[in-house]
Each structure stands twice: as structure tokens, then as C-alpha cells.
Amino acid sequence: MTLRYLSSLTLSELERAARAVPYEQLPEELYPGVDVWIRRDDLLDPLISGNKAYKLLFNLIEAREQGAEKIITCGGAWSNHIHAVAAAGRRFGFQTIGIIRGERPKQLSATLQDAERFGMELRFVTRDLYRQRSDKDFLNLLGLDASSSLFIPEGGANLAGAQGAKFLARVIKETAPLHFDQVWLACGTGLTLAGVQAGLTDTPVIGVPVLKAGRSIFEHGMAWLKQLGGGSALEPLREGYECGGYARVSPELSGFIRSFERLTGVPLDPVYTAKLAFGFQAELKAGRVTKGKSVLLLHSGGLQGRRGLFS
Ligand SMILES: *Cc1c(COP(=O)(O)O)cnc(C)c1O
């Protein structure tokens, strides 16, 4: 398969790329009695991929309309969002600044090395300061010149980002090779879950959280769903597959990734999509997925982050 790069910052180019994303049927032996497919948004673009691409491009289209020249955002050392922002800034001609949690280490993570190589300016801030990232004057506190710039919150979690996830749902509706009874995806903030559910009103979208966050993922998701005006409620989350917490990789999860990849040929990232596939398989085994149904798993990308955690 040939990968094509997103070549311009327009909705029609995003749509072209999104419609070309393949759906693959997963081996029956893995999922007895259920027809399981995966949509490979990790293949949307070699550098700007997965759910982060949809959230980000909607933000960048807005930035372009506003005449912004500079994108300021924040994230951790292995952030898929930081990586995508740096790559997109390079490609579409924005200056980028990444505010990174913690001290600058002697050896940068592979993600941040890439980000610098793409031209992103990295600003390391203390954890205390980083905690204030949703404050109105966060950029002031850092002494950053915010003129002609757009600030995108961590992970692309704003209304434009949610609209990007809703756009993905419309593409799924129009390109799915069959009728899916359910769509399953990995949740961090729950924004993608809300956006996809908002756009797929007749299909239950089921989220598997990748961190222990109590009710907050569900509640955030509900708030976004309301803002997007789509449907009345989210499906209950399927919890218990956090494998020790955010970005933790248990030996069981490592083993799962290896066997899943051997059986399907589909690479997973350990932070998000591995927990999705692991959780889905466990729910199926426990009898909590109805037999005879067809299910779509969303591959939300994140493979660049594998380098730090799993090889
Ligand atoms: C960020 C991310 C998610 C989670 O998205 P939310 O909208 O925060 O729930 C899922 N998968 C991958 C690969 C991600 O990078």
C-alpha cells in the first residue's frame, strides 16, 4: 500500500485522506462469533495520523482562517499530539512552540527529538507551572508572546478538536464496508469518544479508558457530546484495562501486543490501542459482547510513542 501525505491544509484534503484509510477484517479465530474489523487511522498519513490528526487539522484550519502564524501547545515527553503538531507546523508553514512538562533531560525522548527536528521550539516548565495550563494567563506566566498565535490545549482537546472527531464519524458512516453494530475506541480525555458518538448517532460507540480517572472521562465526554449537539448519552465505559495506569505497560499487555501483532499483522501502540484491543478481547471472553454482531475497532494511531515503551 502506498502512503500519501496530507498535502494541503484543507478540509477536502483531510477528507480525501480519511476516505482512503483502509478497513481490515481481523481473523475469526481471535473473535469467535463476532465479525471484527479495524479502521487503520494510523495509516492516515505517515506523520500526522490517528485521532490526533483530526483534532489538530480542524484547529489548524481555524488558525489559518484567523491568520495565526504560530501554534503554541503542550504535552509530555512521549505525546502523540506534540509530535503531530510539530510535523504539521513544518508541513503547513506554522511556527510551533511545545510547552513540555518537567525539566529538559540530558537525552530527549525520540518524540521530542523529532519535534525539534521538525522545527518546534521546546519550552520545558516545572510540573507546578504545567498544572496551570488551563489558566487564562498561562502563556503570560511563561513569558510567551502570544501575538498572532493559536493556543491548542493538550491533546487537541477543544471544540475544534471535537468537531474533528465528529468529522471522522461522518467519514466512517460513509465509507464503512458493512453495517457495524458497535464502534470501540480507546479513551484518554473522552473527547474522541464524544465526537465520534456525536457523528454516529445510531451506532453505540464504546470507550475503553487507558487510565484510571474515576468518572471524569465519562463526564468530560458527556459535556462534549452536549456541546456538539449529538445524541443524549454515551454508552458506559468498559473499565479495568488500564494495566496499571497511563502509559504503564504490564507484562501481560506486552505479551498481548506481541501475539495480536503476530496474528493480525496490525501494529499497536502500548498506551492506547493495545489497551483497546486487550479490553475488547477480555470483554468478548467474559460474554459482554453479543454474538453475531459486527464490531469496528478504531486504530487511533500513536505508533510513534511505541519507541519509548515497547520494542
Ligand atoms: C490521544 C489518543 C487517544 C485518546 O483520545 P482522547 O480524545 O483524549 O480520548 C487515543 N488513541 C491515541 C493513539 C491517542 O494518541
The ligand as a Tripos MOL2 file, in Angstrom:
@<TRIPOS>MOLECULE
LIG
   15    15     1     0     0
SMALL
NO_CHARGES

@<TRIPOS>ATOM
      1 C1         -4.7310   10.8360   22.4410 C.3       1 LIG1
      2 C2         -5.0400    9.4690   21.9350 C.ar      1 LIG1
      3 C3         -6.2480    8.8040   22.2580 C.ar      1 LIG1
      4 C4         -7.2560    9.3900   23.2260 C.3       1 LIG1
      5 O1         -8.0180   10.4210   22.7150 O.3       1 LIG1
      6 P1         -8.9940   11.2620   23.6400 P.3       1 LIG1
      7 O2         -9.7250   12.1250   22.6890 O.co2     1 LIG1
      8 O3         -8.1280   12.0580   24.5830 O.co2     1 LIG1
      9 O4         -9.8670   10.3470   24.4150 O.co2     1 LIG1
     10 C5         -6.4680    7.5600   21.7200 C.ar      1 LIG1
     11 N1         -5.5480    6.9610   20.9280 N.ar      1 LIG1
     12 C6         -4.3820    7.5450   20.6080 C.ar      1 LIG1
     13 C7         -3.4210    6.8050   19.7830 C.3       1 LIG1
     14 C8         -4.0870    8.8190   21.0890 C.ar      1 LIG1
     15 O5         -2.9080    9.3960   20.7830 O.3       1 LIG1
@<TRIPOS>BOND
     1     1     2 1
     2     2     3 ar
     3     2    14 ar
     4     3     4 1
     5     3    10 ar
     6     4     5 1
     7     5     6 1
     8     6     7 2
     9     6     8 1
    10     6     9 1
    11    10    11 ar
    12    11    12 ar
    13    12    13 1
    14    12    14 ar
    15    14    15 1
@<TRIPOS>SUBSTRUCTURE
     1 LIG1         1 GROUP 0 **** ****
